[in-house]
C-alpha cells in the first residue's frame, strides 16, 4: 500500500506547512521511498518551505552522526546565519519600540543609533537592556545558555566597532560544536558545552529563536538511509553499527515524545525499505518503542493514510519530473 509523492506533499503543505507549523505546532513524519522519490520530496519540501517562510535544512546520516542529538543540532547551527537572524531581531525590536535602525540590514554602532534617534546613548543602552531582558532573557522556552548567547550576538550588532575582545567567534563556535574549551566563554557567561544531555533542549531553543527572528519555523529533512548500510565502502561516509542504529532510533523516539514542546517544527525522516524490513537489526523491529509510535494500528485494505506518521511512497522514478511540474 503506497501513496504518491505528489499527493502526500500536497496534503503535507496544506495541513501542516501552511497552517499548523507556522502557527507554532510541531510534527514528526516518516516517509519511505526510493532514491528518486526521496530526492523529489526534499526538493519540493524546500520549495514549500520558502513559500511559507520556513527555514529548510537537510541533514544526511552519511555526513552527520544522527545517533548523537548534539551533532544534529550542530548541523542545523552550521546551516544558520546567526548574525543575520540577530540583526533582523534587533531591527524589529527597534522599529517596534518607536526607534529607527539607521542602516537596515547592517550592524550599526550604539553611538550612531543614539545620534540617529536623537537620544542620549546612556538612555538608549538602558532601553536596549530592558528590551533584551523582556524578549530574550525571560523567554523560558529557550535554555539559559542559549538566551545568553543570543543576547550577546544581538548586542554585537550594535557594537561593530567595539575595541573590546570580540566574543562573537567563540559563541558561534559553541553553537556549531567547534569550541575547544568552555572557559573561552566565561565572560559571556555560558556554562556548558552542547552535549547529548542538552542537545534536544538546544534544538527546541533554536526553533523558538527562528520564530522570534521572523521565520515561520523550521522544516528539517533527516535522511537516515545510511542506517541500513552495513558495508564499509571506504567512501568517507559514516557507517552505523546495529547499536548505533538503535541509538539513532532512540534519538527519533525522544524527538517524537518531546514534539509538543517544540515550536514551529516539521521533522521529516527520509528512509528506504530497510526501515520497515530487510535486516531486522536495522529496521523498526529492532526498536519497538519507536515502531509503535509511527506504525498505524488500523490500516485500510487498499491504500495508506497519507496523514499517518509513516507513509510509503509509490515507486515512480520516471514520473517524478512530471509530478514536479504538476505541483504549484
C-alpha positions in Angstrom: 0.0 0.0 0.0 1.5 3.3 -1.1 0.7 7.0 -1.7 2.0 9.1 -4.5 4.7 11.7 -3.6 2.6 14.4 -5.2 -0.5 13.6 -3.1 1.5 13.3 0.1 3.3 16.6 -0.4 0.1 18.5 -1.3 -1.5 17.2 1.9 1.6 17.9 4.0 1.8 21.5 2.7 -1.9 22.1 3.1 -2.4 20.5 6.5 0.9 21.3 8.1 3.2 23.8 6.5 0.5 26.4 5.6 -1.2 26.5 9.0 -0.2 24.1 11.8 3.6 24.6 11.7 3.6 28.3 11.0 1.1 28.7 13.9 3.6 27.2 16.3 2.8 23.5 16.1 5.3 20.6 15.6 5.1 17.2 13.9 7.4 14.3 13.0 6.7 12.4 9.8 8.5 9.3 8.3 8.5 8.7 4.6 9.8 5.5 2.9 10.7 5.6 -0.8 13.3 5.0 -3.4 16.1 7.4 -4.2 14.2 9.3 -6.9 11.1 9.7 -4.8 13.0 10.9 -1.7 15.0 13.4 -3.8 11.8 14.7 -5.2 10.3 15.0 -1.7 13.4 17.0 -0.5 13.2 19.3 -3.5 9.5 20.1 -3.1 9.8 20.4 0.7 12.5 23.1 0.2 10.2 25.0 -2.3 7.2 24.7 0.0 9.2 25.9 3.0 10.2 29.0 1.0 6.6 29.7 0.2 5.7 29.6 3.9 8.7 31.4 5.3 10.2 28.3 6.9 13.9 27.6 7.2 14.6 24.4 5.4 17.6 22.3 6.4 18.6 18.9 5.1 20.8 16.5 7.1 22.3 13.3 5.8 23.2 10.4 8.1 26.2 9.8 5.9 27.7 13.1 6.8 26.3 13.7 10.3 26.2 11.3 13.2 22.5 11.2 13.6 22.6 8.9 16.6 24.0 11.8 18.6 21.4 14.6 19.1 24.1 17.2 19.7 25.5 16.6 16.2 22.1 17.0 14.8 21.9 20.4 16.5 25.4 21.3 15.3 24.5 20.5 11.7 21.5 22.8 12.0 23.5 25.5 13.7 26.1 25.5 10.9 23.4 26.0 8.3 22.0 29.1 10.0 23.3 32.7 9.7 23.2 33.6 13.4 24.3 37.2 12.8 21.7 37.8 10.2 19.0 36.4 12.4 20.1 38.5 15.3 20.2 41.6 13.1 16.7 41.0 12.0 15.6 40.6 15.6 17.2 43.7 16.8 15.9 45.8 13.9 12.4 44.6 14.6 12.9 45.4 18.3 13.9 48.9 17.5 11.1 49.5 15.0 8.6 48.0 17.3 9.7 50.3 20.1 9.5 53.5 18.0 13.1 53.9 17.2 14.8 53.8 13.8 17.6 51.4 12.8 19.7 53.8 10.7 21.2 51.3 8.3 18.7 48.4 7.6 20.4 45.1 7.1 23.8 46.2 8.5 25.3 46.4 12.0 25.2 49.9 13.5 27.2 51.2 16.5 25.3 52.2 19.6 26.6 55.8 19.2 25.3 56.0 15.6 21.9 54.7 16.7 21.7 57.2 19.5 22.6 60.0 17.2 20.1 58.9 14.5 17.3 58.7 17.1 18.3 61.9 19.0 18.6 60.2 22.3 21.4 60.1 24.9 23.4 56.9 24.5 23.1 56.1 28.2 19.4 56.1 27.9 19.5 54.1 24.7 21.7 51.4 26.4 19.2 51.2 29.3 16.3 50.7 26.9 18.1 48.1 24.9 18.9 46.1 28.0 15.3 46.2 29.1 14.1 45.0 25.6 16.6 42.2 25.5 15.7 41.2 29.1 12.0 41.1 28.3 12.1 39.4 24.9 15.1 37.0 25.3 16.3 36.5 28.8 12.7 36.0 30.2 11.7 33.6 27.4 11.8 30.3 29.2 11.1 28.3 26.1 14.8 28.7 25.4 17.6 27.4 27.6 19.5 29.8 29.7 22.8 29.4 27.9 21.1 29.8 24.6 19.4 33.0 25.8 22.7 34.4 26.9 24.3 33.5 23.5 21.5 35.2 21.6 21.7 38.3 23.8 25.4 38.6 23.2 25.0 38.2 19.4 22.3 40.8 19.4 24.5 43.3 21.3 27.3 42.7 18.9 25.0 44.0 16.1 25.3 47.4 17.9 29.0 47.3 18.7 30.6 46.6 15.3 33.5 49.0 16.0 34.0 47.9 19.6 37.6 47.7 20.8 36.7 45.1 23.4 37.8 41.5 22.9 35.2 40.0 20.5 33.0 37.3 21.9 31.2 36.5 18.6 33.6 33.9 17.2 33.6 31.8 20.4 29.8 31.9 20.7 29.4 30.8 17.1 31.9 28.0 17.7 30.0 27.0 20.8 26.7 26.8 18.8 28.3 24.8 16.0 30.3 22.4 18.1 33.7 23.8 17.2 34.6 25.3 20.6 37.5 23.5 22.2 37.1 24.7 25.8 34.1 26.3 27.5 36.4 28.6 29.6 36.7 30.7 26.5 33.1 31.9 27.2 33.4 32.6 30.9 32.8 36.3 30.2 29.5 35.6 28.4 28.8 33.7 30.8 27.9 30.3 29.1 28.3 27.4 31.5 28.3 24.2 29.5 29.1 22.7 26.1 26.3 21.3 23.9 26.1 17.5 24.6 23.6 14.7 24.3 22.2 15.8 27.6 21.1 19.3 26.4 21.1 18.8 22.6 17.4 18.4 22.3 16.7 21.4 24.5 19.1 23.4 22.3 17.1 22.3 19.2 13.9 23.4 20.9 15.6 26.8 21.6 16.7 27.2 18.0 13.1 26.6 16.8 11.8 29.2 19.1 14.6 31.7 18.1 13.8 31.3 14.4 10.2 32.3 15.0 11.3 35.3 17.2 13.5 36.3 14.2 10.6 36.5 11.8 10.7 32.9 10.4 7.6 30.7 10.3 9.6 27.8 11.8 11.9 25.0 10.8 11.4 22.2 8.2 14.1 19.6 8.8 14.7 16.8 6.4 16.6 14.0 8.1 17.9 11.3 5.7 18.5 8.1 7.6 19.1 5.8 4.7 22.7 5.3 5.8 21.4 3.4 8.9 20.7 0.5 6.6 24.1 0.1 5.1 26.4 -2.3 6.9 29.2 -2.5 4.3 32.3 -0.3 4.5 32.9 1.0 1.1 35.6 3.5 2.1 33.8 6.5 0.7 34.3 8.5 3.9 30.7 8.4 4.9 29.6 7.4 8.4 28.8 3.8 9.0 26.4 2.7 11.7 26.7 -0.5 13.8 23.4 -2.1 14.9 24.0 -0.5 18.3 24.4 3.0 16.7 21.2 2.4 14.7 19.4 1.7 17.9 20.8 4.9 19.3 19.6 6.8 16.2 16.1 5.3 16.7 16.2 6.4 20.3 17.0 10.0 19.2 14.0 9.9 16.9 11.8 8.5 19.6 12.8 11.2 22.0 12.0 13.9 19.5 8.6 12.4 18.9 7.9 12.3 22.6 9.1 15.9 23.0 7.3 17.3 19.9 4.7 19.1 22.0 7.4 21.3 23.4 8.8 22.3 20.0 7.6 25.5 18.4 7.1 25.6 14.6 9.0 22.5 13.5 8.3 19.9 10.9 10.7 16.9 11.2 10.6 14.7 8.1 12.6 11.5 8.3 13.5 10.1 4.9 14.2 6.3 4.7 14.3 3.4 2.3 12.8 -0.1 2.6 15.4 -1.1 5.2 13.4 0.8 7.8 10.4 -1.4 7.5 12.1 -4.8 6.5 15.3 -6.5 5.5 17.9 -6.6 8.3 15.9 -6.8 11.5 18.8 -5.3 13.4 18.5 -2.1 11.3 14.7 -1.9 10.9 12.0 -0.6 13.2 11.6 -4.2 14.5 14.9 -3.6 16.3 13.4 -0.8 18.5 9.7 -1.3 19.2 9.5 1.8 21.2 9.9 3.8 18.0 7.9 1.4 15.8 4.7 1.7 17.9 4.9 5.5 17.8 4.8 5.6 14.0 3.0 2.4 13.0 -0.7 2.5 12.4 -2.7 0.1 14.5 -5.5 0.2 11.9 -5.0 0.3 8.2 -7.3 0.4 5.2 -7.1 -2.7 2.9 -6.4 -0.9 -0.3 -4.4 2.3 0.5 -2.3 4.0 3.1 -3.4 7.0 5.1 -1.4 10.0 3.7 -1.8 11.7 7.1 -0.2 8.7 9.0 3.1 9.2 10.9 4.7 6.8 8.4 3.9 6.6 4.7 5.4 4.6 1.8 5.7 6.4 -1.5 4.7 4.8 -4.7 7.8 4.0 -6.8 7.8 6.5 -9.7 11.4 7.4 -10.6 10.4 8.3 -14.2 7.2 10.1 -13.1 9.0 12.4 -10.6 9.7 15.3 -13.2 6.1 15.2 -14.3 4.8 15.3 -10.8 7.1 18.2 -10.0 5.8 20.1 -12.9 2.2 19.5 -11.8 2.7 20.9 -8.4 2.1 24.6 -7.9 
